[in-house]
Amino acid sequence: MLISLGLTSDLLYFIYIICFYMAWLLAEKLEMTRLVKENSFVPVTLVKIPRVKVVYKKTKDKYGYNALVIGILKDWCEWILKEWNNSLNLKEFSSIREVSIKEEDLDKFNVWDDLTLENLDWVSSVNITSFSKWRWFSWAMKRHNFSWGPKTHGSKFHRALGSIGNRKPTRTHKWKKMHWHYGNDKITLKNVPIELVNKNLSVLWLRWPLPWSRWSLIIINF
């Protein structure tokens, strides 16, 4: 089993949102494999968590609400992380996002803190939100699972769409099932078990297949 983990987090625009009290996490889907558990094979999907740091803290006194500004640090900026370097440059992050947080929990985070997988120690299952694969242009029969037309006796109505409108009104009705792309729909899987957590590689092993393709954004909430 070969797992490629030499990734650069700035290849995608995805954002990592993790907070012990917010319970939201975005990660990158790697690939599928299988795990031996109780004398049986369990299908799992590998999900990698990028390196995320606290960029800024917003307080209610100054901004009217409490929030954390967090960002994904680019791999080539690892050498910038020094104990004496307290300055933050937005160019060092591939993506930045603001996360709301409770006022009593704001003091538990400091600027330049790392957000890691330690928050998943007490979690056994998570909810996954992602998008189905983009299928581009497809005919109505494939897109909407229409039945075949007659195949014999000279029929030429095999994969045709059929009627798409009425005499009145003289137009096609809205939301008519026709030819177009399909996929790219939001999908949520609930109670997906966590089989393994590798904190050294920042990789989660989640049971079952997950939607979308490799290197895509996976939203985890627990």
PyMOL commands that set and color helices and strands:
alter all, ss='L'
color gray80, all
select helices_A, chain A and resi 9-11+60-63+75-80+90-92+103-106+117-120+140-144
alter helices_A, ss='H'
color red, helices_A
select strands_A, chain A and resi 24-36+41-48+52-58+67-73+93-100+114-115+125-131+137-138+180-181+186-198+203-207+217-221
alter strands_A, ss='S'
color yellow, strands_A
deselect
rebuild
show_as cartoon
